Amino acid sequence: MNSRQPSPAESEPDYRFTLANERTFLAWIRTSLSLLAGGVAVHTLVATFRIPGLRRAIAVTCVALAVPVAMGAYQHWRQVQTAMRQGAPLPRSRVMPLLAVGISAVAIMAVIAVGFR
């Protein structure tokens, strides 16, 4: 729970917006946990591919992507909360482009792995 009192220039946002912001944060955290679990699962459970190191590359990419997604989720949640309290425009997420590129890279590696199996 946040015990910080809003400054005079800030106001408490409608609780529905606060809860929506929290749900968005939790969705990003679920995505991060899924990437982490997927990376561990690929490394632990998937048989070695014909291309040496590809399994490890997929696993490491998933796990490495989980870190900035989780950190970015928290940072974005705080920025949105602050913007809502101040009546400012909502910030854009810096995590989305990173996530799109990272998951595209994992998907391309998976296609190569399955294609050359």
N, C-alpha and C positions, 0 to 999 in steps of 0.2 A: 504494500500500500504506500502511496506517495504522501508523505507528511508535509511536503513543501507547500507553502501558502502562495497563491497567485499574487503577483505584484499588482499595484493599482492599474497598470496598463493592460493587465490580463484579466480574462474572465473564464469561468468554468464552462467548458463546452457542453453541449447537449450530451447526456449520457449515452445516447444511441451511437453517436459518432465516436466516443471514447471506446465503446464496446466493439464497434466495427474495426477500429484501429487495432484493438487487442486481438481480434480474430485474424486480421491480416498478419500480425506478428506471429501468431501461433501457426498459421499456414506456412510461413517462411521457415519456422523452426521445424515443422514436420518435414518440409522439403530437405532441410539440412540433415535431419536424422535419417531420412530415406537414403540420401546420398552416402552418408557414413555407413549405414547398414549394407547398402548395395556394394560399396567398395570392399568392405570386409568379406561379404559373401562371395564376390567374384574371386578375391584372392584365396579364400579358404576352400570354396566348394566347386569351383569351375575347373574342369580338366585343362591341362596345358594345351595351348593352341599350336598350330604348325609354325606360326611366326613367333620366334623367341622374344620374350619380353612383353608381348601384347597384353597378356592377362594382367601382368603387373602394371602396365601403363593404364589400363582401364581402371583398375582398383585404385591406383594412386591418384588419378584424375578425379575420381568420385570423392575420395576422402579429402583431397586437397580443396575441392570445390565446396565441401561442407563447411569449412571454417569461415571463409568470407561471407557465405550465405547467412550463417548464424550471427556473425558479428554485424553484418549489414542490416539484418532484420531488427536487431536492437537499436542500432543507430537510427534507422528509418522510423521506427516506432516513436522514439524520443523526439525526432524532428517534427513529425506529424503532430504529436501532442502539443509541442511548443507552438507550432503554427496555428493550431486550432484555438489555443488559449489567447493568442495575440491577434487573432482575426486576419492572419497573413495567408498568402497563397500556400497551398500544400506543396512540399518539395517533391521533386522527381526522385525515383529510386535509382541508385547507381548499381544496385545488385542485379537488376533484370538483364541488362546487356551481358554482364559477366556470366550469369546463369544460362542464358540462351547460347552463348558461345561455348561454354563448358559442356553443356549437355549435348550440343551438336557434335563436339569433338568425341565425346563418349559414344554417341550413336554411330558416328563414322567408324570408329575403331571396332565397335561391335559388329557392324556390317562386314568389315574386312575380316574379322575373326570368324564369323559364321560362314562367310563366303569361301574362305580358304580352309575350312575344316576338313 
